C-alpha cells in the first residue's frame, strides 16, 4: 500500500467547481445558503484575484447566531470567519 502526498494548494487551485466559494465581502447569509445547497460544512473564502483567505465553517456561523440577536444578518463573511 502506498501513500500519495497531496499538496493542499494544488487541490484548492482545481476545486472551483467542487468546493463552494465566496469572497470575503460576500454576505454571510449567502455563504450559509451555499453550504446548505451543496450539503457542505464549509465554504472556501477567496478574493477576486484567487487568493485564499481561509474557510468559513458551519460552526463559525452557529457561534455568531448564538452570540448575536440578529444572527448573521448584515454581516460579511470576513466578519464571521476566524483567522
C-alpha positions as CSV (number, residue, x, y, z in Angstrom):
1,X,0.0,0.0,0.0
2,X,1.4,3.4,-1.0
3,X,0.6,6.8,0.4
4,X,0.0,9.6,-2.0
5,X,1.2,13.0,-1.0
6,X,-1.3,15.8,-2.0
7,X,-0.4,19.4,-1.8
8,X,-3.5,21.2,-0.4
9,X,-2.8,24.3,-2.5
10,X,-3.0,22.1,-5.7
11,X,-6.3,20.7,-4.6
12,X,-7.7,24.2,-3.9
13,X,-6.5,25.6,-7.2
14,X,-8.5,22.9,-9.0
15,X,-11.5,22.9,-6.8
16,X,-13.5,25.9,-8.2
17,X,-16.3,23.6,-9.4
18,X,-16.4,21.3,-6.4
19,X,-16.0,23.4,-3.3
20,X,-18.5,26.2,-2.7
21,X,-16.6,29.5,-2.7
22,X,-17.4,33.1,-1.6
23,X,-15.4,36.3,-1.3
24,X,-14.6,38.0,2.0
25,X,-17.1,40.7,1.2
26,X,-19.9,38.2,0.4
27,X,-22.9,38.3,2.8
28,X,-22.5,35.6,5.4
29,X,-26.1,34.6,4.7
30,X,-25.1,33.8,1.1
31,X,-22.3,31.6,2.4
32,X,-24.8,29.8,4.6
33,X,-27.2,29.2,1.7
34,X,-24.3,27.8,-0.4
35,X,-23.3,25.4,2.4
36,X,-26.9,24.2,2.6
37,X,-27.4,23.8,-1.1
38,X,-24.0,21.9,-1.5
39,X,-24.6,19.9,1.7
40,X,-21.2,21.2,2.8
41,X,-20.0,22.1,6.3
42,X,-17.8,24.9,5.0
43,X,-17.1,27.3,2.1
44,X,-13.7,28.4,0.8
45,X,-13.1,32.2,1.0
46,X,-11.2,33.7,-1.9
47,X,-10.8,37.2,-3.2
48,X,-11.4,38.2,-6.9
49,X,-7.7,37.6,-7.6
50,X,-8.0,34.0,-6.4
51,X,-6.0,34.5,-3.2
52,X,-7.3,32.1,-0.5
53,X,-8.3,34.0,2.7
54,X,-9.5,30.9,4.6
55,X,-12.5,28.8,5.3
56,X,-15.9,29.7,6.8
57,X,-17.5,26.8,8.6
58,X,-20.9,26.0,9.9
59,X,-19.5,26.2,13.5
60,X,-18.5,29.8,13.0
61,X,-22.0,30.7,11.7
62,X,-23.6,28.9,14.7
63,X,-21.2,30.8,17.1
64,X,-22.4,34.2,15.7
65,X,-26.1,33.2,15.8
66,X,-25.7,32.2,19.4
67,X,-23.9,35.4,20.4
68,X,-25.8,38.0,18.3
69,X,-29.6,38.6,18.4
70,X,-29.5,39.5,14.6
71,X,-27.5,36.3,13.8
72,X,-25.5,36.7,10.6
73,X,-27.9,39.2,9.1
74,X,-26.0,42.2,7.7
75,X,-22.5,40.6,8.3
76,X,-19.9,39.9,5.6
77,X,-18.1,36.6,5.5
78,X,-14.9,38.3,6.7
79,X,-16.7,39.4,9.9
80,X,-17.7,35.9,10.7
81,X,-14.8,33.7,9.8
82,X,-12.0,33.1,12.3
83,X,-8.4,33.6,11.2
